[in-house]
Amino acid sequence: MTLHLWPRRLATRTAVVVLVGLALVQIAGLTIHALDRIDIQRLSQARNIAVRVVGLYRLVATTTPAGRDAVLVDMRRGPILDAEMSQTPPTVDMPEMPPPEQRLYRVNLSLVPMGAPQNRWKELVILGGPDWHRIVFGMKLPEGDWLNVTIAAEPARPWHSPTFLAAFGLMTLAAALLTVWAVRRLITPVQTLAAAAEALGRDVNTPPLPETGPLEIATAAAAFNTMAARIRRFVEDRTELLTAIGHDLRTPITRLKLRCEFVEDEELRTKMLADLEDLEAMVSATLAFGRDARNAEPVTAIDLAELLRTVLDEAVDARPELSERVDYAGPAHLTVQARSLSLKRALANLISNACAYGGSAHVTLLPPDRNMVTILVEDDGPGVRPQDLERLFEPFQRGEPSRNRETGGVGLGLPIARNILRAHGGDVLLANRPQGGARATVLLPL
């Protein structure tokens, strides 16, 4: 449950944590504010009630005993305020007000001007309280009668403010917008670093990252650029070594060919020349592999459909007997950004393999999907053993027994094609067709 609910993206996680923290801080702050409002509401309510009660008592105390009932009749009566004259203190079924609240009301009652000192009550009883939604004051007049006043009083409600939810929502929205903006700004360098790492995996010659921004980001970018330079140098050293070895082998191979001509045994001379031809083919393929690895051809807009038709025409020219078994299906034109010569070499290798090992080449160019183009190169041959589908992309690896050595090649066609396509940001996968034969699926970005 936790793994499914917890976001996977770093930006989302950071935003969620910050927003939850801000929400908790706001809730705590608003709770403190609400508690302060409780004290303010209680003090304000006590003052208002004290002013009304003392005003009513002062009016009754300054009126003659005979006219007091008439004064009370003229006063506003009802659920908010009710007053009556009695010979005894109030006898309502309510407890006496708790001491802290009673002290608050007594202090506020004493602060209201009473008038002549002789009119001050002799005894004061306070029952109920805001929790009972009413307060009963029993005040004993100097003559001995009691003025019992019942007044409505509601408990403090700090959360019933009409602007509370609006203020909370506005503050949360402002905090959320600021947090999302800040997180996106902070995470952008990380996303740039991830994109650069992915681009480095496709092409070691990608441009270096700009070493700007905060100190931590600049340090990470510098470390990444250093790592990329070391990888690039390592790859270049190995490629140059491989190319140099292949180039240096050409001279002794040529000398051996000349010396084979002096071998009198015809059968032995033929076998030796065949071995030397195979060795020379391997050297040529090795040189081509190194040349493609160091290729710095610029990226340009090319018509992929036209390029595929051109490669197919060249394959038919090389093998006229396959003219009826080589075809193209797809749009007439489709423009992509690629290195023309490198891409042509990769596609030629795949189509050549299909013709050589499968006896046919059916090329299908699918419409673009999510900025990716898919090319299917299929043949009608025996297919590839499942355990060899990925192994064939390793240098000098050949499939056995379905693809025999008599058809030619040294096992570098597929590795070269994959290197070129991955340098373009794409890839190539090999699989068997359900109806028989092999299928090479080429993925290429627009």
C-alpha positions, 0 to 999 in steps of 0.5 A: 500500500505504501509503495503504491501511494508514495510517488516515484518522481523525486520532484513529486516526493519533495513537493508532497513532503514540503506541502504536508509540512507546511500544512501541519505548520499552518494547522498548528499556527491556526490552532494557536490563533484559535486558542487565542481567540477563545480568550478574546471571545470569553473576555468580550462576552464577559464585558458585554454581559457585565455592561447589560447586567449592571445597567439593568441592576442600576436601573432597578436599584434607582427605581422605587420598590413599587415601580420595579415590576413595571420597569422589568415589564418594559425591559426586553424579555425573551430568550436573550435576556430575562429578569424578575424580582424575587424574595430568594436567590435564583433556584434554577437547576444549574451548578454554580459557575466555576471559580476561574470563569466566575472571577472573570465575570466578577472582575468585569462587573466591578469595572462597570460604574455602579452609581451611588455606593449605597445602591451596590448589591449586598450579595452576588450569585452566579450560576451556569455559564457559557457551556450551559448556554445561559448565565443566571445572576442573582443580585441582592438589593439593599432593601433585601429583594433579589434581582435574578437576571438570566442572559444567553451566553454561547461557548467560544467558537473559534472555528466558526469564523466565516473567513477561517476556511478561506484563509486556510485555503488561500494560504495553502494554495499560495504555499503549494504554488510556491513549493511546486515552482521551487521544487521544479527549479531545484529538480531541473538540474537533476533531470538535466543530469539524468538526460545527459547520462542517458545520452552518454549511454547512446553516444559517448561523444555527447556535448559536456554539461554546463558547469553552472548553477548552485555549488552542488549542481556545478560539482556534480556536472563537473564530475559527470563531465570528467567521467564522460571524458574518461569513458570517451578516452577509454573507448577511443583508445580501445577503438584505435588499438583495434583499428591499428591492429587490423591495419597492421595485419594487412601487410603480412596478409598480402605477403602471405598471399604472394608467397602462397603463389609459390606453393606447388601443391594446388590443393594446399595453395587453395586452402591457404588462400581461402584462409587468408581471404577469411582473415582479410575479410575479418581485418576489413570488417574490424577496420570498418567497425573502428571507422564507424565508432569514430564517425563524426558525421553531422546530423541532417534531415533525410528521407527515410523511406527513400533511403530504404528503397535505395538500400533495397535496390542496391541489395537487388543489384548485388543479388539479382536472383532475389528481385522477386523476394525483396519488397518495401511497404510503408509511406512514400516519404518520411523525414527523420534527423540522422547521419545519412551514411551511418544510418545507410550502413546500419540498414544495409547490414540488416537487409544484407543479412536478411538476403544472405541468411533468409533468402528474402528481405521484406521491409516495412516502415510503420507510421511514427508513434510517440516520436519514434519510427519503427522499421521491420526487416523480415526474411523467410529463412530458418530463423535464429535459435532463441539463445542466439537472439542477443548473442548475435549482437556481440562482435565476431559472433555468428549463429549456428547452425541455421546461419552457416559460414559459407554465406560470408561475413565475420560477425560484425554486421549486427554489432555495427548496426546496433552501435549506429542505431544506438548512437542515433538514440534508437535500437535494434532487436532481433526476434523470430517470426511466428510464421517462420523466419527472422525479424529485425525491429529497428527503433529510430527517433524522429 
